Amino acid sequence: AEFRSHIDGSKRFFSPERVMQIERNLGADVIMQFDHVIPGQSQMSAARDASERSLRWLDRCRVEFERLERESVSDAERRPAQALFPIVQGGIHAELRREAARAIRGAGEWVGYGIGGLSVGESKPDMYAMLDVVEPELPSDRPRYLMGVGFPEDLIEGVRRGVDLFDCVAPTRMGRNGTAFTSEGRLNIKRQEHKTDPRPMDPACDCAACRRFSRAYIRHLYISDEILGLRLLSLHNVHFLLSLMRQARLAILEQRFESWSSDWLFRLSSRASSMQ
């Protein structure tokens, strides 16, 4: 993949091998293969082309990853172990998702598995349907990582379908745009009704922003273009998602996840529109 730098316009080139070298140098605990992501509503032919290309790139990533691992044996004390995750592609096409998952499993043992190419323009029902398809195709004793998904309802629906790990820009992007996740849906801090509201963004939240500041003050910061407002909203949103997943973990351990998740999804869906 050749592209131009957004900083100086210079040409850059990514190959599976180069990506492995970069990720190795970054020192991340979990690194991802180089894959081809396409828009969520892509037709079968485009989705198959991208998925098959991702599988070919996975083979090259693994070869380079293992070479780098061998070369670093003498440097083991300074270079922490890393795990390479493959990524299941296939768009919104069940057949392709199954083929990709089975091909990846057939390629050998993996520490964990990424599920990519979702939340990129397809509908939420389509995303959930693809998670349903992939769930029985991946080992239940290995972590499953849903890439680029981070809205509260999507995390809960993902956990329902066997997902363990998530990442997304949503909590900070929404914060920068004046929106807070709350236990009763999304809160638009820019609304006039919050101008003199002494309540915290979410009375059920124990983050530093909710413990110390009112909706009125955070709205004032945001309207005044004070960077602290964006930081407090982002801090709250990240804290909210972490807290939500702690609750999900506890509900699973206590064998009440179905009732807990149904209650959360009902509240989020029924109150979200009224709080925007």
PyMOL commands that set and color helices and strands:
alter all, ss='L'
color gray80, all
select helices_A, chain A and resi 16-26+44-71+73-75+94-106+124-137+152-160+170-176+192-194+208-212+215-223+227-253+257-275
alter helices_A, ss='H'
color red, helices_A
select strands_A, chain A and resi 2-4+11-13+30-32+83-85+87-88+113-115+144-147+165-167+179-182+185-188
alter strands_A, ss='S'
color yellow, strands_A
deselect
rebuild
show_as cartoon
